[in-house]
Amino acid sequence: MGAGWGFYALSCYLPVLILMLPNIYRGNYKLLAIAPLLIIAVSLFFIPSIKMGVDFQGGTLITLSMKDSVDADQLQSQLAAEGVDATVQVFHTTMGYRTEIEVPQSKDLVKAEDLKTRFNALLPRVSQLEVAVYSNASYNDEYTQKKAELDNMSDQMFALAKTDRSRLNISGTNDLQKRFSEAYNDVYSNYQESVTGPLGRLVKYDSISIQIVSPVLSASFISSILIISVWAAILSGILVFLFFRTIVPSMAVLTGALCDVLIAMGAMGMFNIPLTLASFAALLMLVGFSLDTDILLTTRLVKRKGDPVENAFDAMKTGLTMSVAAVVSFGGLFILSVLTHIPTYYEISAVALAGLFGDMFATWGINAVMVLNYVEHRKVKQ
């Protein structure tokens, strides 16, 4: 309740304070770029420390809802004694206690995914040769070789699933494919049981949620992220250039978006916020917000007549009001995430807040300096 009133007061009084700010672009405004450049330098130092979440590195995330708390370190040690390498975190929520157990990617699952991919790629050719060998003996050598490779992959999968092939009575390729798929499913079932089995003996919980991200799915997420990022950069660059038709203002707008993302990623590395689908969505959202404030600034300076310094300051007051409104909104979500310990809320709000604070420095300390310097030089030439 107190936090809610605090944010209400903040949203009411900060716009008034913004209107009372002095014009920071009077005098040697180029010095304003020092602070954001230092922030970006610190961010670049922490970016390599970003940890990949389960979504991108693969693995298993188990969430337990419990009435009583447990010692996270003790449970982690007990799981290690059971052969489960896991990271345990315990949170207190309004509904009781929430325990999150993150297990790294299993080597067996990685191998099973690789075997499945190779098996499915080879199977159609073996099926063709199996039919062709009856009418033409010249295919016999190739069929024997390919069939041996397929059998070898199957044997490895059966070994991972702890299945005795001699008891399966496999008669042909179609039957082999069916048994192979069953063994693949057994590998996942056995893995899940190896993780959840010890939990049932060690702790009491009301409900359990298990999220398993396979190596193929995590690789797909990473591939999608790269494609989305590249296309977002290309399309943003094209649209901004078409709008302003000049290089310097366009580069300033794109520089602002890049700076916001770098600062947000630096905060992720500093505060151990993992890169997940939620935090990546927050980074994309920051790009959109940054383009909004940067285009506002650049439009006021490039296309509006009058004193460029006053235009820049006028744009800053409008942009800071927008930023404060966004900070208040995501601040409320951040408090909710702290109270409920919902990872998705925390990752989105924390990344958004870091990027929004970074945007205040980058837009009005780097972009404004770039565009204002460009406008003043152009005015002198004219």
C-alpha positions in Angstrom: 0.0 0.0 0.0 2.8 2.4 0.9 4.7 1.6 -2.3 1.5 2.3 -4.3 1.1 5.7 -2.7 4.8 6.4 -3.3 4.5 5.6 -7.0 1.3 7.7 -7.2 3.1 10.7 -5.6 6.1 10.1 -7.9 3.9 10.2 -11.0 2.2 13.4 -9.8 5.2 15.5 -8.8 8.0 14.4 -11.2 6.5 16.0 -14.3 6.3 19.2 -12.4 10.0 18.9 -11.4 10.9 18.2 -15.0 9.3 21.4 -16.1 11.4 23.3 -13.5 14.7 21.9 -14.8 17.3 24.5 -16.2 18.3 24.2 -19.8 21.3 21.9 -19.6 22.3 22.6 -23.3 23.4 26.2 -22.5 27.1 26.4 -22.5 29.5 23.5 -23.5 26.8 20.9 -23.9 29.3 18.4 -25.4 30.4 17.6 -21.8 27.0 15.9 -21.3 28.2 12.9 -23.3 30.8 12.0 -20.6 28.4 10.4 -18.1 26.6 8.2 -20.6 29.8 7.1 -22.2 31.2 6.0 -18.8 28.0 4.1 -18.2 28.3 2.3 -21.5 32.0 1.5 -20.8 30.9 -0.1 -17.5 28.1 -2.0 -19.2 30.5 -3.4 -21.8 32.6 -4.8 -18.9 29.6 -6.6 -17.4 27.9 -7.9 -20.6 30.2 -11.0 -20.9 28.9 -12.0 -17.4 25.3 -12.5 -18.7 24.1 -16.0 -17.9 21.9 -17.9 -20.4 18.6 -19.0 -19.0 17.0 -22.4 -19.5 15.3 -21.1 -22.6 18.6 -20.7 -24.5 21.1 -23.1 -22.9 18.6 -25.9 -22.4 18.0 -27.8 -19.2 15.2 -28.3 -16.7 13.4 -25.8 -14.5 11.4 -27.3 -11.6 9.1 -25.1 -9.6 7.7 -26.3 -6.3 4.9 -24.7 -4.3 5.3 -25.5 -0.6 3.8 -24.6 2.7 7.0 -24.8 4.7 10.4 -23.4 3.8 13.5 -25.4 3.1 17.2 -24.7 3.3 18.3 -24.0 -0.3 22.0 -25.0 0.3 21.1 -28.1 2.2 18.6 -29.2 -0.5 21.2 -28.5 -3.2 23.8 -30.7 -1.3 21.2 -33.5 -0.9 20.4 -33.4 -4.6 24.1 -33.5 -5.4 24.4 -36.6 -3.2 21.6 -38.2 -5.3 23.6 -37.4 -8.5 21.5 -34.3 -9.5 23.6 -31.3 -10.2 21.2 -28.4 -9.6 20.9 -24.8 -8.4 18.2 -24.2 -5.8 16.5 -21.0 -4.8 13.8 -20.5 -2.2 11.4 -17.6 -2.2 8.7 -16.5 0.3 5.5 -15.4 -1.4 2.0 -14.4 -0.2 0.8 -18.0 -1.1 3.6 -19.8 0.8 7.0 -20.8 -0.3 8.3 -21.2 -3.8 11.3 -23.3 -4.6 13.0 -23.1 -8.0 15.4 -25.9 -9.0 17.4 -25.4 -12.2 19.2 -28.4 -13.6 21.7 -28.0 -16.5 21.3 -29.7 -19.8 21.6 -33.5 -19.6 24.3 -35.1 -21.7 22.0 -38.1 -22.4 19.3 -35.7 -23.8 21.8 -34.0 -26.0 23.0 -37.3 -27.3 19.4 -38.5 -27.8 18.5 -35.4 -29.8 21.6 -35.9 -32.0 20.8 -39.6 -32.6 17.1 -38.7 -33.4 18.2 -36.1 -36.0 20.7 -38.5 -37.7 18.2 -41.4 -37.5 15.4 -39.4 -39.1 17.7 -38.2 -41.9 18.9 -41.7 -42.8 15.7 -43.6 -42.4 14.0 -42.6 -45.7 17.1 -43.8 -47.7 17.2 -47.1 -45.8 13.5 -47.6 -46.5 14.0 -47.0 -50.2 16.9 -49.4 -50.4 15.0 -52.0 -48.4 12.4 -52.1 -51.2 14.9 -51.7 -54.1 17.1 -54.6 -53.0 14.3 -57.1 -53.7 14.2 -56.2 -57.4 17.9 -55.3 -57.9 20.7 -57.0 -56.1 23.2 -54.2 -56.9 21.7 -52.2 -54.1 22.5 -54.8 -51.6 25.9 -53.4 -50.5 24.6 -49.9 -50.0 21.6 -51.2 -48.1 23.8 -53.3 -45.8 26.0 -50.4 -45.1 23.1 -47.9 -44.4 21.2 -50.4 -42.4 24.2 -51.1 -40.2 24.5 -47.3 -39.6 20.8 -47.2 -38.7 21.1 -50.2 -36.4 24.1 -48.6 -34.7 22.2 -45.4 -33.9 19.3 -47.5 -32.7 21.5 -49.5 -30.4 22.9 -46.3 -28.9 19.4 -45.0 -28.3 18.3 -48.3 -26.7 21.3 -48.1 -24.4 20.4 -44.6 -23.3 16.8 -45.7 -22.6 18.1 -48.9 -20.8 16.2 -51.1 -23.2 17.2 -54.6 -24.2 17.0 -54.8 -28.0 16.9 -58.6 -28.0 13.5 -58.5 -26.3 11.9 -56.1 -28.8 11.5 -58.5 -31.7 12.1 -55.9 -34.4 11.1 -57.3 -37.8 11.6 -54.4 -40.3 12.4 -50.7 -40.8 9.0 -49.5 -39.8 9.1 -51.5 -36.6 12.6 -50.2 -35.9 11.3 -46.6 -36.3 8.5 -47.3 -33.8 10.8 -48.8 -31.3 13.4 -46.0 -31.7 10.7 -43.4 -31.0 9.6 -45.3 -27.9 13.2 -45.4 -26.7 13.6 -41.7 -27.3 10.5 -41.0 -25.2 11.9 -43.3 -22.5 15.1 -41.3 -22.4 13.1 -38.2 -21.5 10.9 -40.1 -19.0 13.9 -41.6 -17.3 15.6 -38.3 -17.1 12.5 -36.6 -15.6 12.2 -39.4 -13.0 15.9 -39.1 -12.1 15.3 -35.5 -11.2 11.9 -35.6 -9.6 12.4 -38.9 -7.8 14.9 -37.6 -5.3 12.7 -34.5 -4.7 9.8 -36.6 -3.6 12.0 -38.2 -1.0 13.7 -35.0 0.2 10.9 -32.4 0.4 7.2 -32.1 0.7 5.4 -29.9 -1.8 1.9 -29.1 -2.7 2.4 -28.8 -6.5 5.2 -29.2 -9.0 5.9 -27.7 -12.4 8.5 -29.1 -14.7 9.9 -27.2 -17.8 12.3 -29.2 -20.0 13.9 -27.3 -22.8 15.6 -29.7 -25.3 18.8 -28.9 -27.1 17.0 -28.6 -30.4 14.4 -26.1 -28.9 17.1 -24.0 -27.3 19.1 -23.9 -30.5 15.8 -22.9 -32.3 15.3 -20.0 -29.8 18.9 -18.7 -30.3 18.5 -18.9 -34.1 15.2 -17.0 -33.9 16.8 -14.3 -31.7 19.6 -13.8 -34.2 17.2 -13.5 -37.1 14.8 -11.1 -35.2 17.7 -8.9 -34.1 19.2 -8.7 -37.6 15.9 -7.8 -39.2 15.0 -5.4 -36.5 18.3 -3.5 -37.0 17.9 -3.5 -40.8 14.3 -2.4 -40.9 14.8 0.3 -38.2 17.8 1.7 -40.1 15.9 1.8 -43.4 12.8 3.5 -41.9 14.8 6.0 -39.9 16.9 7.0 -43.0 13.8 7.3 -45.2 12.2 9.6 -42.6 15.2 12.0 -42.1 17.0 11.5 -45.5 20.3 12.6 -43.8 23.0 10.4 -42.4 24.0 12.1 -39.1 20.4 12.3 -37.6 19.7 8.8 -38.7 22.9 7.4 -37.2 22.1 9.4 -33.9 18.7 7.6 -33.7 20.1 4.2 -34.2 23.0 5.0 -31.8 20.5 5.7 -29.1 18.7 2.4 -29.5 22.1 0.6 -29.4 23.2 2.4 -26.3 19.9 1.6 -24.4 20.3 -2.1 -25.2 24.0 -2.1 -24.2 23.2 -0.4 -20.8 20.3 -2.8 -20.2 22.5 -5.8 -21.0 25.2 -4.4 -18.7 22.7 -4.3 -15.9 21.8 -7.9 -16.7 25.4 -9.0 -16.2 25.8 -6.9 -13.1 22.7 -8.1 -11.3 22.6 -11.7 -12.6 19.5 -11.3 -14.7 19.5 -14.3 -17.1 18.9 -14.0 -20.9 15.5 -15.6 -21.4 12.6 -15.1 -23.7 11.2 -12.7 -21.2 14.3 -10.5 -20.9 14.9 -10.6 -24.6 11.3 -9.4 -25.2 12.1 -6.5 -22.8 15.2 -5.7 -24.8 13.2 -5.5 -28.0 10.6 -3.3 -26.2 13.5 -0.9 -25.2 14.5 -0.6 -28.9 11.0 0.6 -29.7 10.9 3.0 -26.8 14.4 4.4 -27.6 13.4 4.9 -31.3 10.4 6.8 -30.0 12.3 9.3 -27.8 15.2 9.6 -30.3 12.9 10.4 -33.2 11.1 12.9 -31.0 14.4 14.6 -30.3 15.7 14.5 -33.8 12.4 15.8 -35.3 12.3 18.7 -33.0 15.9 19.7 -33.8 16.0 19.0 -37.6 12.6 20.0 -38.7 11.5 22.7 -36.2 12.6 26.3 -36.7 14.0 28.5 -33.9 16.8 28.2 -31.4 18.2 24.6 -31.6 19.2 24.8 -27.9 15.7 25.6 -26.9 14.2 23.0 -29.2 16.5 20.3 -27.7 15.5 21.3 -24.1 11.8 21.3 -25.1 12.2 17.8 -26.5 14.0 16.7 -23.4 11.2 17.8 -21.1 8.7 15.9 -23.2 10.9 12.8 -23.5 11.7 12.7 -19.7 8.0 12.9 -18.9 7.4 9.9 -21.2 10.4 8.1 -19.5 9.2 8.8 -16.0 5.7 7.5 -16.8 7.3 4.3 -18.2 9.6 4.0 -15.1 6.6 4.3 -12.8 4.7 1.6 -14.7 7.6 -0.9 -14.8 8.5 0.0 -11.2 5.1 -1.2 -10.1 5.7 -4.4 -12.0 9.1 -4.8 -10.4 7.6 -4.5 -6.9 5.0 -7.0 -7.8 7.7 -9.4 -9.0 9.6 -9.0 -5.7 6.5 -9.8 -3.7 5.4 -12.7 -5.8 8.8 -14.0 -7.0 7.5 -14.5 -10.5 10.7 -14.8 -12.7 9.0 -13.5 -15.9 7.8 -10.3 -14.2 11.2 -9.7 -12.6 13.2 -10.2 -15.8 10.9 -7.9 -17.9 10.6 -5.2 -15.3 14.3 -5.2 -14.2 15.6 -5.1 -17.8 13.1 -2.4 -18.8 14.0 -0.2 -15.8 17.7 -0.5 -16.5 17.1 0.4 -20.2 14.8 3.3 -19.3 17.3 4.9 -16.9 20.0 4.3 -19.5 17.8 6.0 -22.2 17.6 9.1 -20.1 21.4 9.4 -20.2 22.0 8.1 -23.7 19.2 10.1 -25.5 19.8 13.4 -23.8 23.6 13.1 -23.3 24.7 11.4 -26.6 22.0 11.7 -29.2 21.1 15.3 -28.3 24.7 16.3 -28.4 25.2 14.6 -31.8 22.1 16.1 -33.4 22.5 19.5 -31.8 26.1 19.8 -33.0 24.9 18.7 -36.5 22.1 21.3 -36.6 24.4 24.1 -35.4 27.0 23.4 -38.0 24.4 23.2 -40.7 23.0 26.5 -39.6 26.5 28.1 -39.7 27.0 26.8 -43.3 23.6 28.2 -44.4 
